């Protein structure tokens, strides 16, 4: 496909100098792909700004993997910032791709990655900007709308707008989906025929083939199949041979700084820790590692192809990589004499090695996540770290020369009390005392940054049945903690907004009827909800009220363990029985060990090779 200097292109040239960061929309970056005569025009979208979308490793994998297919041309389109959206609507420029400025409505397949519930309104807004009918039932031609990513397993609020959800690791399921599309495209069969074909591919969930049945009290009572051949449960796809799974060594290098402006080397996928609040820990099981040789080779080739001078060792818990020291030493030898920095996204408190971090990693502040202020609550959430672990780690970090530490916690966790919240301040005070002791009372350079997120109950976790804590209780605990931390010199406190967390909770566990709330909120101006300066809480309140739903009660509701759940049509491999067992252990504040120490029977034994004790 060639770039054609159309009337829209002339308009685009006129408005680019009138908007913030025009390089968001120009394309033509280093390693960008151009193709001609592809059978399938695929558009990949991260439903947020260019800087965030270009930082997403999954998007890099999909983009370059599909473009290595001879029959497919994958292009990119991100959500324009509000100034660019206004100009596009004023000049009637439809949403376009960065590669060729092709209107997205001309694509064969338009794929979204779902990383965050508050991006859902952006998806509707992008479809409107593209001139693509929003609802599956209204689309008689134009692109098929597909969606993947972690939120795809619980996105019933998007069900009327998305043709197919692709569940699990995209490296396998997406290629099979494209193969099926190529065969269908020349067959003359209907769009619904293709959806029936897609429903037969493991990992493909076609929401229009399922109907939600509600009782008189408004709760979900049953899920029926409207297409008998659709599976009762759609299985998540899992890449078993992660060693040889696709990795892009020629990723695009942006002209402007992005959020993660570095090489992201995915050292392993999955996590065995079993934190009960963490959806990713269950969703990406089992752990699959890449070898040091493979990672070193990927790093060398990527550095050559991109020129980046920093590598982030990416995973859910990078400190748990089996050969971390060997990998870091191998990277150091491979780039001897080059100014290459290696960083870890965060560090495990119970596996911190100060000598290793100081000698191998980028020297800046260190980030740890104790998550809860008391040992009882850390046991409830199965964090499996102790106060002694934290004190030992902080001591080692300060002795190694670090002066800044970031500590992440959550408020509103199940079974939490005011005392648990105040326990966070106790931990910070002890960290400050350690610094004073090491530096003979001098705390001039000490900085302890405390951040508290608000617990959001997520599907496919042991806490999926739990209510989110009420807003007034969370705010009370935020204030308690702020008052205490204010007395500690060198401590700074950041907390999340209760309103956005409440909306996230509602959509995380929402049923299909929330689609009308979503559409109403978008039509009233909701978009860029993940950005505080553009979040319009009053709009969302009005949209919920129109549908007769109270947002706070919807977010704060407790689900019974035998309730029909909106995501019961999805099988991630971890059984509901195992999650219920973990919920009961949480009630008793009893921990479960790391499953690398022995299989716990979560349901994925056949995949990971574990043998239940």
Backbone torsions as a table, in degrees:
resi	resn	phi	psi	omega
1	UNK	NA	128.3	-178.1
2	UNK	-100.4	149.2	175.2
3	UNK	-72.4	126.1	179.2
4	UNK	-113.4	130.2	-177.1
5	UNK	-79.6	81.9	-174.9
6	UNK	-87.2	176.6	176.5
7	UNK	-61.0	-38.0	177.2
8	UNK	-63.2	-36.3	178.7
9	UNK	-65.0	-37.8	176.9
10	UNK	-63.4	-44.3	177.9
11	UNK	-61.0	-40.5	-178.4
12	UNK	-62.1	-43.4	178.4
13	UNK	-60.3	-34.0	-178.1
14	UNK	-70.2	-32.5	-172.7
15	UNK	-97.5	-16.2	-174.9
16	UNK	-61.6	-33.4	-180.0
17	UNK	-81.6	0.1	179.2
18	UNK	-103.3	1.4	-175.5
19	UNK	-122.7	161.3	177.7
20	UNK	-71.2	135.9	176.2
21	UNK	51.0	67.9	-179.6
22	UNK	-59.8	-23.5	179.6
23	UNK	-64.7	-11.9	172.9
24	UNK	-61.3	-23.3	-167.5
25	UNK	-121.8	1.3	-173.8
26	UNK	-89.9	-30.3	-174.8
27	UNK	71.0	-151.7	176.6
28	UNK	63.0	26.7	178.3
29	UNK	-76.3	166.7	175.1
30	UNK	-60.5	132.2	179.1
31	UNK	76.2	7.4	172.3
32	UNK	-64.8	145.1	-175.6
33	UNK	-101.9	137.8	170.5
34	UNK	-126.4	142.1	-179.0
35	UNK	-141.2	160.6	173.4
36	UNK	-124.6	149.1	168.8
37	UNK	59.4	36.5	174.7
38	UNK	-76.2	146.5	177.5
39	UNK	-73.8	-30.6	-176.1
40	UNK	-123.5	120.5	172.4
41	UNK	-97.2	110.9	-175.7
42	UNK	-111.4	133.8	175.3
43	UNK	-115.5	126.0	175.8
44	UNK	-101.5	133.6	180.0
45	UNK	-132.4	131.3	163.2
46	UNK	-98.7	120.3	-171.4
47	UNK	-77.7	56.4	174.9
48	UNK	-157.0	-170.7	-173.8
49	UNK	-67.3	163.5	179.2
50	UNK	-53.6	-44.9	-175.6
51	UNK	-62.2	-35.8	178.6
52	UNK	-79.0	-45.2	-179.6
53	UNK	-60.9	-40.1	-178.7
54	UNK	-74.9	-9.8	176.9
55	UNK	-90.3	-4.1	-172.9
56	UNK	-87.9	115.7	-177.8
57	UNK	-62.7	-39.1	179.6
58	UNK	-59.0	-37.6	178.1
59	UNK	-66.1	-37.7	177.6
60	UNK	-64.1	-41.6	179.8
61	UNK	-61.9	-49.8	-178.1
62	UNK	-62.2	-45.8	-176.4
63	UNK	-58.3	-53.1	-175.2
64	UNK	-77.5	-31.8	176.8
65	UNK	-62.5	-47.4	-179.6
66	UNK	-67.9	-34.9	-179.4
67	UNK	-74.8	-10.4	171.7
68	UNK	-82.5	-10.2	171.7
69	UNK	-78.0	135.4	-179.2
70	UNK	-70.0	-24.9	-173.6
71	UNK	-95.1	-0.2	-171.8
72	UNK	-129.0	137.0	172.9
73	UNK	-117.5	112.0	179.3
74	UNK	-98.4	125.6	176.4
75	UNK	-117.9	171.7	-176.5
76	UNK	-119.2	147.0	171.2
77	UNK	-147.9	126.1	180.0
78	UNK	-114.1	169.0	179.7
79	UNK	-71.8	123.5	177.5
80	UNK	-68.9	147.1	175.4
81	UNK	-66.5	163.4	-170.1
82	UNK	-58.9	-33.3	179.6
83	UNK	-69.2	-39.8	179.1
84	UNK	-70.5	-38.8	177.5
85	UNK	-59.1	-44.5	-179.9
86	UNK	-59.9	-42.4	179.9
87	UNK	-68.7	-39.1	178.3
88	UNK	-62.5	-40.9	178.1
89	UNK	-70.5	-37.7	179.3
90	UNK	-64.1	-42.5	-177.5
91	UNK	-94.0	3.2	178.6
92	UNK	56.7	47.1	175.9
93	UNK	-98.2	118.8	179.9
94	UNK	-72.6	159.0	176.6
95	UNK	-55.9	133.7	-172.6
96	UNK	-129.6	164.6	178.0
97	UNK	-86.1	153.8	178.6
98	UNK	-74.0	-30.8	-174.0
99	UNK	-70.7	-50.6	-172.9
100	UNK	-125.3	-0.4	-174.7
101	UNK	63.4	23.7	175.8
102	UNK	-66.9	133.7	171.7
103	UNK	-57.9	131.2	-176.6
104	UNK	-60.5	-27.0	179.9
105	UNK	-63.5	-16.4	179.6
106	UNK	-88.2	-0.3	179.6
107	UNK	-71.8	160.5	172.5
108	UNK	-84.8	-42.2	-178.5
109	UNK	-135.6	133.9	177.9
110	UNK	-120.9	114.8	-175.4
111	UNK	-110.1	134.1	176.6
112	UNK	-111.8	145.7	168.5
113	UNK	-101.8	134.3	-176.2
114	UNK	-108.1	98.8	-177.7
115	UNK	-104.2	-18.9	-170.2
116	UNK	-156.1	131.4	-175.6
117	UNK	-60.9	-30.4	-177.5
118	UNK	-78.0	4.1	172.9
119	UNK	-94.3	-3.3	-175.2
120	UNK	-60.3	-38.8	-179.4
121	UNK	-66.2	-28.8	176.9
122	UNK	-65.6	-32.8	179.3
123	UNK	-63.9	-46.6	177.2
124	UNK	-62.3	-40.6	-178.9
125	UNK	-65.0	-39.5	178.8
126	UNK	-67.2	-38.8	177.8
127	UNK	-64.7	-39.3	177.4
128	UNK	-65.2	-43.0	178.0
129	UNK	-62.6	-31.8	-179.7
130	UNK	-80.8	-13.0	-176.6
131	UNK	76.5	24.8	179.1
132	UNK	-99.0	126.2	176.9
133	UNK	-53.1	135.2	-171.1
134	UNK	-72.9	-40.6	-172.3
135	UNK	-91.4	140.8	179.3
136	UNK	-53.7	-41.0	-177.5
137	UNK	-64.9	-21.4	-177.7
138	UNK	-92.7	-10.2	-176.0
139	UNK	-92.0	109.5	176.1
140	UNK	-99.4	-16.0	174.7
141	UNK	-152.2	-168.0	-177.7
142	UNK	81.7	-174.0	-173.2
143	UNK	-70.4	147.6	166.0
144	UNK	-74.7	135.4	179.1
145	UNK	-97.5	120.1	178.3
146	UNK	-123.8	161.7	-179.0
147	UNK	-150.7	141.0	176.5
148	UNK	-136.1	-165.3	-178.1
149	UNK	97.0	174.5	-173.7
150	UNK	-61.2	-36.0	-178.6
151	UNK	-76.5	-8.1	179.8
152	UNK	-65.2	-22.1	-178.7
153	UNK	-79.2	-9.1	-179.6
154	UNK	-145.8	46.8	-175.2
155	UNK	-112.1	47.3	-179.5
156	UNK	-62.5	-24.0	176.7
157	UNK	-64.4	-20.8	178.3
158	UNK	-99.0	-1.1	-173.5
159	UNK	-54.2	-42.6	-179.5
160	UNK	-70.9	-11.8	-174.4
161	UNK	-106.6	-17.2	-175.1
162	UNK	-111.0	133.2	179.7
163	UNK	-74.9	-46.5	-176.0
164	UNK	-142.8	131.7	169.0
165	UNK	-97.2	131.4	176.4
166	UNK	-102.0	117.8	-169.8
167	UNK	-103.7	130.4	175.4
168	UNK	97.6	-157.7	-176.7
169	UNK	-67.7	121.4	-173.6
170	UNK	-73.5	-17.0	-174.9
171	UNK	-59.1	-33.2	-178.5
172	UNK	-95.3	-51.9	-172.1
173	UNK	-65.8	-34.8	-177.0
174	UNK	-68.8	-39.6	177.8
175	UNK	-64.6	-39.6	177.4
176	UNK	-66.5	-36.9	177.9
177	UNK	-63.4	-43.6	178.3
178	UNK	-64.1	-42.5	177.8
179	UNK	-56.5	-45.1	-179.8
180	UNK	-65.0	-38.3	179.7
181	UNK	-65.2	-41.9	179.8
182	UNK	-60.1	-42.0	178.8
183	UNK	-67.0	-39.0	-178.6
184	UNK	-71.4	-35.8	-170.3
185	UNK	-56.7	-37.6	-178.4
186	UNK	-95.5	8.2	-173.8
187	UNK	-87.6	-19.4	-176.5
188	UNK	80.0	4.1	-179.8
189	UNK	-79.7	165.8	-174.4
190	UNK	-76.6	167.0	176.1
191	UNK	-61.1	-38.7	179.9
192	UNK	-65.5	-33.1	176.3
193	UNK	-61.6	-39.8	178.7
194	UNK	-66.6	-38.5	178.2
195	UNK	-62.8	-35.6	176.5
196	UNK	-66.3	-38.5	175.5
197	UNK	-62.9	-45.2	-179.1
198	UNK	-61.2	-38.0	-179.0
199	UNK	-62.7	-20.7	178.7
200	UNK	-85.4	-4.0	178.7
201	UNK	-91.3	125.8	179.9
202	UNK	-59.1	129.3	-178.9
203	UNK	98.4	-4.7	-179.8
204	UNK	-104.6	118.9	-180.0
205	UNK	-109.8	116.3	-180.0
206	UNK	-101.1	101.1	-171.1
207	UNK	-65.0	-27.0	-179.1
208	UNK	-68.9	-10.4	178.6
209	UNK	-92.1	8.8	-179.3
210	UNK	-133.6	143.2	-177.8
211	UNK	-122.9	130.8	177.6
212	UNK	-90.7	128.8	-179.1
213	UNK	-109.8	127.3	-176.8
214	UNK	-110.5	148.4	175.9
215	UNK	-85.4	178.6	-178.3
216	UNK	-64.1	-26.0	178.9
217	UNK	-85.1	2.6	177.2
218	UNK	87.4	-1.1	-179.7
219	UNK	-87.9	153.9	-179.7
220	UNK	-69.6	125.1	-177.3
221	UNK	-106.2	-31.5	-175.6
222	UNK	-163.8	159.4	173.9
223	UNK	-126.5	117.4	-178.6
224	UNK	-105.7	148.5	174.1
225	UNK	-88.8	129.0	175.0
226	UNK	-91.7	-14.1	173.9
227	UNK	-119.5	107.2	-170.3
228	UNK	-56.5	-29.1	-177.2
229	UNK	-81.3	-7.8	177.3
230	UNK	-66.1	142.3	-178.6
231	UNK	-67.2	148.7	175.3
232	UNK	-62.2	-40.0	175.9
233	UNK	-134.0	133.4	179.2
234	UNK	-91.7	123.8	-176.7
235	UNK	-82.5	135.4	174.3
236	UNK	-67.0	137.6	177.7
237	UNK	-82.7	139.2	-177.7
238	UNK	-129.2	121.5	174.2
239	UNK	-75.4	114.0	-177.6
240	UNK	-83.5	-39.9	-179.2
241	UNK	-91.3	73.9	-177.3
242	UNK	-69.9	-26.4	177.9
243	UNK	-53.9	-40.3	-176.0
244	UNK	-109.0	11.9	176.9
245	UNK	-64.4	152.6	-174.3
246	UNK	-62.0	135.4	173.7
247	UNK	-138.3	129.0	-176.4
248	UNK	-81.2	111.7	178.9
249	UNK	-94.1	2.3	-180.0
250	UNK	-127.5	43.3	-173.6
251	UNK	-64.3	155.4	-177.4
252	UNK	-66.4	139.2	178.0
253	UNK	-108.0	112.2	-176.1
254	UNK	-70.1	159.5	174.5
255	UNK	-80.5	-25.2	-178.2
256	UNK	-114.8	160.3	-179.1
257	UNK	-69.8	132.8	177.9
258	UNK	-110.0	177.2	-174.0
259	UNK	-62.3	-49.5	178.0
260	UNK	-113.7	82.9	-173.1
261	UNK	-91.9	69.7	-175.7
262	UNK	-164.7	173.0	173.3
263	UNK	-75.6	132.2	175.9
264	UNK	-108.9	105.5	-177.4
265	UNK	-95.7	109.0	-176.9
266	UNK	-79.5	102.4	-172.5
267	UNK	-82.9	-30.2	170.8
268	UNK	-159.5	164.4	-180.0
269	UNK	-123.3	138.3	-179.5
270	UNK	102.0	175.1	179.5
271	UNK	-157.1	143.8	-177.6
272	UNK	-111.2	4.8	-172.9
273	UNK	-72.1	-35.4	175.4
274	UNK	77.1	30.6	174.5
275	UNK	-60.8	129.5	-167.0
276	UNK	-76.4	-12.6	178.4
277	UNK	-94.2	-12.8	-166.1
278	UNK	-94.8	107.6	179.7
279	UNK	-64.4	-41.6	-177.8
280	UNK	-59.4	-34.2	-179.5
281	UNK	-63.5	-27.5	177.0
282	UNK	-95.4	-33.6	-172.8
283	UNK	-73.5	-28.7	-176.4
284	UNK	-106.1	12.8	174.3
285	UNK	-64.1	155.5	-5.8
286	UNK	-85.2	172.6	176.4
287	UNK	-69.5	132.4	175.8
288	UNK	-134.7	120.8	-175.6
289	UNK	-104.7	153.3	168.3
290	UNK	-97.9	151.0	-179.4
291	UNK	-74.6	159.5	177.5
292	UNK	-60.6	-41.8	-179.2
293	UNK	-61.7	-44.2	-179.4
294	UNK	-64.5	-44.3	-178.6
295	UNK	-66.4	-39.9	178.2
296	UNK	-63.6	-42.2	177.8
297	UNK	-62.9	-44.9	179.4
298	UNK	-62.3	-40.1	179.5
299	UNK	-64.4	-45.6	-179.4
300	UNK	-59.8	-47.2	-178.0
301	UNK	-66.6	-39.5	-178.3
302	UNK	-67.7	-40.6	177.2
303	UNK	-61.3	-42.8	178.7
304	UNK	-62.6	-38.2	-174.5
305	UNK	-84.4	-17.0	-174.7
306	UNK	-121.0	-28.5	-177.7
307	UNK	81.4	5.3	177.8
308	UNK	-63.8	149.2	179.5
309	UNK	-117.4	16.7	176.1
310	UNK	-141.3	137.1	178.2
311	UNK	-122.1	129.0	173.8
312	UNK	-103.0	125.3	178.3
313	UNK	-82.5	101.9	-165.8
314	UNK	-98.7	135.6	171.9
315	UNK	-177.3	-178.1	176.8
316	UNK	-72.8	-28.2	-179.0
317	UNK	-153.8	77.4	-169.1
318	UNK	-61.1	-27.7	178.0
319	UNK	-64.8	-13.3	-179.9
320	UNK	-91.0	-0.1	178.5
321	UNK	-61.8	132.6	-170.4
322	UNK	-61.1	-32.9	-174.7
323	UNK	-122.4	46.5	-173.4
324	UNK	-63.6	-46.3	-179.8
325	UNK	-62.7	-43.4	-179.9
326	UNK	-62.4	-40.2	179.2
327	UNK	-65.0	-47.3	-178.6
328	UNK	-62.4	-40.7	178.6
329	UNK	-67.4	-38.3	177.5
330	UNK	-64.1	-40.4	177.7
331	UNK	-66.1	-38.4	-179.8
332	UNK	-63.3	-42.4	179.1
333	UNK	-68.8	-39.4	-177.4
334	UNK	-64.1	-31.2	-176.6
335	UNK	-114.9	32.5	-179.3
336	UNK	-57.0	126.8	-179.2
337	UNK	91.4	-17.5	177.4
338	UNK	-89.4	150.1	178.8
339	UNK	-87.3	72.6	-178.3
340	UNK	-109.2	129.2	178.7
341	UNK	-106.2	141.0	177.7
342	UNK	-116.3	132.3	-177.9
343	UNK	-132.8	155.5	173.5
344	UNK	-112.0	137.9	-179.6
345	UNK	-61.8	-40.2	177.3
346	UNK	-159.2	166.6	-173.7
347	UNK	-125.0	142.3	174.6
348	UNK	-75.9	133.3	179.8
349	UNK	-62.3	-37.5	-173.6
350	UNK	-89.6	3.0	178.2
351	UNK	-132.2	22.5	-177.0
352	UNK	-75.8	132.0	177.7
353	UNK	-123.2	102.1	-174.5
354	UNK	-62.0	-41.4	-179.5
355	UNK	-62.5	-42.6	179.8
356	UNK	-64.7	-47.1	-178.5
357	UNK	-63.6	-42.4	-177.6
358	UNK	-66.5	-35.8	-176.0
359	UNK	-86.9	-25.7	-171.6
360	UNK	-111.8	-26.4	-169.2
361	UNK	-106.2	161.6	176.4
362	UNK	-60.7	130.4	-177.3
363	UNK	-86.5	110.3	174.7
364	UNK	-155.9	-153.4	176.4
365	UNK	-73.1	154.3	177.6
366	UNK	-104.3	143.7	-176.7
367	UNK	-117.1	127.6	177.4
368	UNK	-131.4	155.5	-177.7
369	UNK	-129.9	84.7	174.2
370	UNK	-66.5	-26.4	175.1
371	UNK	74.7	-38.0	-177.6
372	UNK	-139.6	155.4	-173.6
373	UNK	-87.5	-14.5	-179.1
374	UNK	-125.8	156.6	179.4
375	UNK	-67.0	-37.3	179.1
376	UNK	-57.6	-45.8	-176.9
377	UNK	-73.0	-32.2	174.8
378	UNK	-65.2	-32.4	174.7
379	UNK	-69.4	-39.2	178.8
380	UNK	-57.5	-44.5	-176.3
381	UNK	-88.7	-0.5	177.8
382	UNK	63.8	39.6	179.2
383	UNK	-71.9	-29.4	175.9
384	UNK	57.4	39.0	167.7
385	UNK	-131.7	154.4	-177.0
386	UNK	-115.2	167.6	175.0
387	UNK	-61.0	-36.5	178.3
388	UNK	-62.7	-38.1	176.2
389	UNK	-59.3	-45.8	-178.5
390	UNK	-65.0	-45.8	-178.3
391	UNK	-63.8	-41.0	178.5
392	UNK	-63.5	-40.6	-179.2
393	UNK	-68.2	-45.1	-179.9
394	UNK	-64.9	-39.9	177.2
395	UNK	-59.5	-46.1	-179.8
396	UNK	-64.0	-39.0	-179.7
397	UNK	-65.9	-45.1	-179.9
398	UNK	-65.5	-40.1	178.6
399	UNK	-66.5	-27.5	179.0
400	UNK	-79.9	-2.7	175.6
401	UNK	106.4	-1.0	178.5
402	UNK	-77.5	139.2	179.7
403	UNK	-114.7	-13.0	-177.0
404	UNK	-121.3	132.8	178.4
405	UNK	-131.9	135.5	174.6
406	UNK	-108.9	130.1	-179.2
407	UNK	-121.1	125.3	-179.3
408	UNK	-105.3	132.9	177.3
409	UNK	-133.8	172.6	170.8
410	UNK	-125.6	148.2	171.7
411	UNK	-116.0	154.7	179.7
412	UNK	81.4	17.1	178.5
413	UNK	-64.9	153.6	176.2
414	UNK	-55.7	137.4	177.0
415	UNK	67.8	21.4	180.0
416	UNK	-83.4	149.5	176.1
417	UNK	-124.9	170.5	175.1
418	UNK	-58.2	-37.0	-178.8
419	UNK	-64.1	-36.0	177.0
420	UNK	-63.9	-41.3	179.3
421	UNK	-64.3	-44.0	179.6
422	UNK	-67.7	-21.7	176.0
423	UNK	-61.7	-25.7	176.1
424	UNK	-61.5	-45.6	179.1
425	UNK	-63.7	-36.5	178.2
426	UNK	-61.5	-42.1	179.0
427	UNK	-64.0	-43.5	-179.5
428	UNK	-62.9	-41.3	-179.9
429	UNK	-62.7	-39.4	178.3
430	UNK	-67.6	-37.1	176.3
431	UNK	-63.0	-42.1	178.7
432	UNK	-63.9	-39.9	179.1
433	UNK	-63.0	-38.3	178.1
434	UNK	-62.5	-43.5	179.4
435	UNK	-62.3	-44.2	179.8
436	UNK	-59.7	-42.4	-178.6
437	UNK	-63.8	-44.7	-178.1
438	UNK	-67.2	-35.0	-175.3
439	UNK	-106.5	25.0	174.4
440	UNK	52.9	43.8	175.9
441	UNK	83.9	-5.5	-179.9
442	UNK	-85.9	112.4	-179.1
443	UNK	-115.5	20.8	-175.2
444	UNK	-57.9	-39.9	-176.0
445	UNK	-97.2	-2.7	-177.1
446	UNK	-70.8	134.4	173.8
447	UNK	-138.7	121.8	175.2
448	UNK	-118.2	109.5	-178.9
449	UNK	-96.0	120.4	-178.4
450	UNK	-109.2	128.1	178.7
451	UNK	-127.4	132.0	176.8
452	UNK	-119.8	118.5	170.0
453	UNK	-86.1	167.7	177.6
454	UNK	-105.1	129.8	-179.3
455	UNK	-57.9	130.5	174.9
456	UNK	-120.8	117.9	178.1
457	UNK	-66.0	126.1	-175.8
458	UNK	-115.1	142.2	175.2
459	UNK	-58.2	152.6	178.2
460	UNK	64.5	32.1	169.3
461	UNK	-129.2	162.5	176.2
462	UNK	-63.3	-16.7	-179.9
463	UNK	-99.5	14.6	-178.0
464	UNK	-66.2	-20.1	179.6
465	UNK	-90.9	-8.8	-172.9
466	UNK	-81.4	148.1	173.8
467	UNK	-77.3	153.1	166.1
468	UNK	-74.2	142.7	-179.3
469	UNK	-61.9	145.7	-178.9
470	UNK	-62.5	147.3	-174.9
471	UNK	-56.2	-44.4	-176.4
472	UNK	-64.9	-31.7	178.7
473	UNK	-71.7	-42.6	179.4
474	UNK	-63.1	-45.0	-179.7
475	UNK	-63.7	-37.5	176.5
476	UNK	-59.8	-44.8	-178.4
477	UNK	-72.0	-34.1	174.2
478	UNK	-60.5	-42.3	-179.2
479	UNK	-69.2	-41.2	176.1
480	UNK	-55.5	-47.0	-177.4
481	UNK	-68.3	-41.8	179.8
482	UNK	-60.6	-41.9	-179.8
483	UNK	-62.5	-40.0	-179.0
484	UNK	-72.7	-43.1	-176.9
485	UNK	-69.2	-24.7	179.7
486	UNK	-63.1	-23.4	-178.5
487	UNK	-84.2	-7.9	-176.7
488	UNK	-101.1	111.3	179.8
489	UNK	-64.3	134.6	179.9
490	UNK	92.1	-8.8	179.2
491	UNK	-95.1	138.1	174.3
492	UNK	-129.2	146.4	-170.9
493	UNK	-125.2	130.9	176.0
494	UNK	-127.2	136.3	179.8
495	UNK	-134.9	157.1	-178.0
496	UNK	-83.4	156.0	179.2
497	UNK	-76.2	132.2	-178.8
498	UNK	-68.9	-29.2	-176.0
499	UNK	-69.8	-46.1	179.7
500	UNK	-67.5	-36.4	179.0
501	UNK	-66.0	-35.3	178.0
502	UNK	-65.4	-42.5	179.1
503	UNK	-66.7	-39.4	177.2
504	UNK	-60.6	-42.7	179.7
505	UNK	-63.5	-41.3	-179.3
506	UNK	-62.4	-44.1	-177.3
507	UNK	-81.2	-24.0	177.3
508	UNK	-63.1	-39.8	-177.6
509	UNK	-111.6	16.5	-172.9
510	UNK	-74.0	150.1	175.1
511	UNK	-87.7	-179.5	-175.9
512	UNK	-64.8	-26.1	-178.0
513	UNK	-67.3	-13.6	175.6
514	UNK	-71.0	-10.8	177.9
515	UNK	-61.5	-35.3	179.1
516	UNK	-72.1	-32.6	173.9
517	UNK	-63.9	-45.2	179.8
518	UNK	-60.3	-46.7	-178.9
519	UNK	-64.3	-42.1	-179.8
520	UNK	-63.5	-44.6	-179.5
521	UNK	-63.4	-42.4	178.0
522	UNK	-61.5	-43.7	-177.7
523	UNK	-65.0	-21.8	178.2
524	UNK	-91.2	-1.0	175.5
525	UNK	116.3	5.1	179.1
526	UNK	-71.3	128.6	174.0
527	UNK	-171.9	160.1	-176.4
528	UNK	50.3	44.2	-175.6
529	UNK	-67.6	-21.0	177.4
530	UNK	-75.9	-6.8	179.0
531	UNK	-103.9	119.1	-172.4
532	UNK	-57.5	-34.5	-177.2
533	UNK	-72.3	-12.1	-179.5
534	UNK	-118.7	0.6	179.8
535	UNK	-75.6	123.3	-177.2
536	UNK	-112.2	87.4	-176.0
537	UNK	-63.0	-36.6	-179.1
538	UNK	-62.4	-34.4	178.1
539	UNK	-63.4	-43.8	-180.0
540	UNK	-67.9	-37.5	176.6
541	UNK	-60.9	-43.3	178.5
542	UNK	-63.3	-41.3	-179.0
543	UNK	-64.9	-41.4	176.8
544	UNK	-64.8	-41.8	-178.9
545	UNK	-62.7	-38.4	179.1
546	UNK	-59.3	-32.3	-178.8
547	UNK	-94.0	6.2	178.5
548	UNK	70.4	29.2	-179.3
549	UNK	-119.3	133.3	176.0
550	UNK	-93.5	117.3	-173.8
551	UNK	-57.1	-47.6	-175.8
552	UNK	-64.1	-40.9	178.8
553	UNK	-68.5	-33.1	179.8
554	UNK	-66.4	-41.7	179.4
555	UNK	-73.8	-32.0	-172.8
556	UNK	-94.5	7.1	-175.7
557	UNK	-77.5	143.7	175.5
558	UNK	-98.5	134.9	-179.2
559	UNK	-101.8	141.0	176.8
560	UNK	-74.7	151.8	-176.1
561	UNK	-65.4	-18.6	179.0
562	UNK	-104.2	13.4	-178.6
563	UNK	-69.9	149.1	169.8
564	UNK	-73.6	124.9	-176.5
565	UNK	-103.2	143.8	-178.0
566	UNK	-57.7	-26.2	-178.0
567	UNK	-98.8	19.2	-179.9
568	UNK	-69.0	-8.8	176.3
569	UNK	-84.2	0.6	-176.9
570	UNK	-114.8	137.1	177.5
571	UNK	-119.2	106.1	180.0
572	UNK	-88.4	-3.4	-179.4
573	UNK	106.2	-37.7	175.3
574	UNK	-79.6	127.3	-173.0
575	UNK	-79.2	154.2	176.1
576	UNK	-64.3	-33.8	179.7
577	UNK	-63.0	-38.9	178.6
578	UNK	-66.7	-41.7	179.1
579	UNK	-64.6	-38.2	176.7
580	UNK	-64.4	-39.9	177.5
581	UNK	-61.2	-43.1	179.1
582	UNK	-66.9	-34.6	176.7
583	UNK	-61.6	-44.8	-179.7
584	UNK	-66.1	-35.2	176.1
585	UNK	-66.4	-35.6	177.1
586	UNK	-63.6	-40.6	178.0
587	UNK	-56.4	-34.4	-177.7
588	UNK	-93.8	1.9	-176.9
589	UNK	57.6	39.2	178.4
590	UNK	-104.4	132.8	-176.2
591	UNK	-89.9	160.8	173.9
592	UNK	-118.5	134.0	-176.8
593	UNK	-72.7	164.3	172.7
594	UNK	-56.5	130.3	-174.0
595	UNK	-73.8	-7.4	172.2
596	UNK	-68.7	-19.4	180.0
597	UNK	-86.8	-2.6	180.0
598	UNK	156.7	133.4	-175.7
599	UNK	-62.8	137.1	-178.2
600	UNK	-107.2	1.6	175.8
601	UNK	72.9	44.4	-178.2
602	UNK	-75.0	-15.0	-179.0
603	UNK	120.9	-12.0	-176.9
604	UNK	-104.6	22.2	-176.3
605	UNK	-59.3	-36.8	-177.9
606	UNK	-67.8	-25.0	-179.1
607	UNK	-85.9	-46.3	-174.6
608	UNK	-90.6	-10.8	178.5
609	UNK	82.9	11.6	-179.6
610	UNK	-75.1	153.4	177.2
611	UNK	-119.1	117.5	-176.5
612	UNK	-64.9	136.9	-179.9
613	UNK	-73.9	NA	NA
